[in-house]
Structures are given as structure tokens and as C-alpha cells.
Amino acid sequence: MDTNLGLSPVDRSLRKFLFLLVEDRISRGDGDEILAKWRNHKDVPALRSLGYIEGPNRLTDRAFSAFFQTFERIECPDEIQKCTTEYGITGVQWRRAKGVFRQNIRRAHGHGVSYPTHKVVFIKDGADLPTWYHELGHIIFQSIKHDRERIERLALSAKELALSSNKIWDSPGIAEGSYILIDGRYLGLDHSGSDAVEDEIWAVLFERYHCGTPPSNLLPIVREIIASVTPPKPIS
């Protein structure tokens, strides 16, 4: 774990304040704005000069990356490593979910959380293989989200199968939201927010493609998208 951040040992208080800002932002969900009460803090100008804050109140990618680096890296399962190789994906960091990440995962009733623009995934101890595939699906979505024709077809077909939680009677205590039933499991589509439904649909179906069976009406488009992101194999 790298916690140096280019700061000297005398800047421990600055590092502590930076991590307080990032952790607070992550605990409140997506976004990069710091709370108004911190904007005039004495350490903000120093963090801005070092590239951790831009403008009056926005944390930079560098700030989030610095915080991410303080969490232990872990090895992904062999199946996931093979999958990333097949799809030509490099640079993914798998890290142990602790602290604020574990709290967010618990609130989302999940086992992992990904930050695709950073290629970082936080995984709870004991998470099953589908969780790893699901979070890898979120990473892959960054490379397919601009293929609007395929993504819109996928989302439209998936939404035709979606069920509202208030119409699900055989799963007491299920969180409010929209779900799709696959392989006897209700898989959430909107727990990451209404603006991330397409991302979640893809992650759910990518997971089921590798660990189960996507609905027959969705399988062709899933295969089509996977083929579009799979590098051609060299001719021997």
C-alpha cells in the first residue's frame, strides 16, 4: 500500500485531512464535491496546490486514487484473471473492502463495488465468483457504453423482464427497486442509481453469462457485445 502521496512526513495532518474529505465524499455516494463546511479549511489551499482539489470544492481523480492506494491489494480468482486476459483488459486493481467501502457495499446489499474510471474494485472477504464477474462487468462497461445501438437494445429487452419490488411476493425484505429474475435470483437493476441502470443491466447479464444462463431473449445481444470487445485471436 502506498500512502506517501508525495507528501513529507511533516504533512501527516494534511494527508489525514485529505483522506477525511475523500472518505466523507465516498460515504455520501457518487460525486466529487466536498461539503461546504470544509471549503475554507486552512489545508484546502495546500491540497489544491498539490492537485488533490480543483476549483472551490471538487476532489480530483488524484485524490481518490491516493485514498484507494491505502487499501490492501488482493489476487483475483484464476477464472477472473483468465477472463481479463481473453478480453484484453489490463491494469485492474482488486482491493480488500474495508471501512467506508464495506459500509457502502452493505447498504447496497452486495459484496463488491467498482470504480471503473480508476479500474479499481473493492471486494468483501468471502465474496463468491459471480460477484467478481459482476464487478468486472462494470469495468468492461466503460469500453462498450458508447455503442449506443447495442446498449439500447440490451436495456430495452432487459426492462421488458424487469419487476418492481412491490410486485415481488416470494422474497420478503427485498430492498425497494427494480429487479430481473434470472436463475431463481432477483438481481437489482437500479441500486446504483437511475443514471446507472444500463451499466447495472450489463454487469448483471455479464455475470450470468459466465456463471449461469441469461434469459434467452437477451443471450444473443450479450454474445454480440462480448464479441465486439474480445480481441481477435492470432492466427497460428
N, C-alpha and C positions, 0 to 999 in steps of 0.2 A: 504494500500500500504506500502510495506517495502522498505525503501530507506537507511537503515542503512549500510548494506553490511559488517558489521563487522569493519567499519572504525570509528574512533573517530571524534568528532565534528571539530577538527582542520584539518581534512583531507577533508574538503569540496572541496578544489581545485582539489584534487586527484579524488574524485567522479565525479566532473564536467568534468574532462579530460577523465575519463573512458567512461562516457555517450556520450561525443563528439565522441570518437572513434567508439563506437557501433552504434550510430545513423548514422554516416557517412557510416559505412560498410553496414548497412541495406538499406540506400538510394541508394546504388550502386548495390543492388541485392544480390543474394546468395553468400556465401563465408565467410571467417573469417580473411582475411588478412587486416592489417591496411596499410594506404598509406605510401610510402617511406619517405615522409616528416616528419612523426611522429615518426619514429623508433628510433631516437636519442634524443627524448624529455626527459627532466630531470625526468619526472614522470614514464617513462616506466619501469625502474628497480623496482620501488616500486610496480607497478601493477603486474609485473612478480612475485615478491616475494609473493604476496597475492593470486596468482593463477588466475589472470584475463587475463594474456598474457602468451603464451608459445612460446619458441623459439624466433627468432628475430622479428616476426611480426604477430603472429596469436592470435586472441582473443579466449578465451576458452568458453565452454558452460556456465561456471560460470559467465562470463562477460555478455553474452546475457541474462541469467536468471535474473541477477541483474537489468538490464535495463527493462526487461519485467515487473518486480515486481513493477515498479513505475507507471504502468498504472492501472486504476480502474478496479476491477473485476465486472462482471455483471452476472446476472442469465440467464441461457438459457431457452427457452420455454419449457413447460411441455412435448411437443412431443419429444423434443430432449433428455430431461432427461430420459424419458421412453425408448427411443431408446438405449441410452448408457447403461441402466440397462439390457435391453434384450440382448445386445451383450457383457455384462460383462466388459465394458470399465470404468475405474476409473481414477481419477486424472486429467481430462481435465480442464484447466483453460480458461474461457471465459472472455475476457477483451475488454474494450471500445477502438475502434480505434481512436486515435488522432495523431497529429503530423506526423512523418515520415511514420507511418503505414497507416494513412489516405491518405497521398500523394501517396504511392505505390499502394494502392487499387484503387485510382482514375486513375492512369496511366494504370492499368490493366483492367479498365472499369468494376470493380467488386464491391462487397460490404463487402468482408471479406478476410482475409489472415491468413494462418495457419503455425505454426512451429511445425510439428509433432514430431520431436525428443524431443521437450520440452513439448509436449502436451499443447500448448498454441495457442489459436485462438483469433484474433482481429476482431471485428465486428463493422461495422458502425452503428450509430443510425438509426433506421427505416428499417434495413435490413429485407427482407421477409423470411419466413420459408425455402424456398428452399436454400437460402444462408447458413443457419445454417446446413442443411443436407449436403450441398456440402463440407463445411469445415470439418464437422465430417467425411465425406468420406476420406478426406486427412489424418486424424488421423488414421482411420482404415487401410488405405493402408499400413502402416508400418507393420501390422501384416499379410498381405497377399502377399506382394511383392516378397517374396521368393518362393511362389507357382508358379514357372515359367510356368508350363504346362497350368494352368488355365489362368494366366495373359496374356500369349502369345496368347492363343485362343481368349480371350476377345479383346485384342488390334487389332489382325488381323481382326476380324469380324467388329469392330468399324471403322477401317480405310477403309474398303470397302464402308462405307457410308459417308466418310469424303468429304468435299467440300473445295476447296481453295477460299479465299476471293475474288479473281479476277474473280470467276465464280458465285458469288452471286450478283444478279442484283436487288433483291427486298428489300435490306437493305442498303440504302445509308449511307456512312460514317462508315461502319463496319471496324474495325481495321484489318490490314493485318494479315493473319494467316490461320489456318485450323479449320474447323467447322463441327459439325454434327447437322442436323436439327431434333429436337425432339419436339413434341407437339407445332409445329409452332414457335419454338425459335431456333436461331442459337447459339449453345453452343461451346465456344472455346476449342480447344484441345491442343494448343501449346503456350498459352500466358505465361506459367511459364517456357518456355524454351524447347528445343528439347529433353533434357535428362529427362524431367518430363512428357512426353506425356502419358505414361501408368498410372501414378498417376492421371493425369487430366481426362483421359478417365474413370477411375474408379469413381472419385468424381462426374463427370457428370452423370454417369449411376446410382450411388447410390442415388443421389439427385432425379433423375427422377423416380427411383423405389419407392421412398417414396412420391413423390409429383406429379407424372404424370404416364406416360407409356413408358418404354424403348422400342425401336424397337423390333419387335417380334423375330428377329434372335439373339438378344442379351439377351433377358429375361431369357432363360434357364441357361446360364452361369452366369448371375448376381445372380440368385437364388442359383445356385450351390456354388458360392463363399460365399454368405451370410450364407448359411447353414454350411459351413466349419468354420466360425468364431463365430457362435451362440452357446453358451454353452448349453448342453442338460438340459432340464427341469427336476427337481427332480420328482421321481415317488411318488405320494401321496398314 
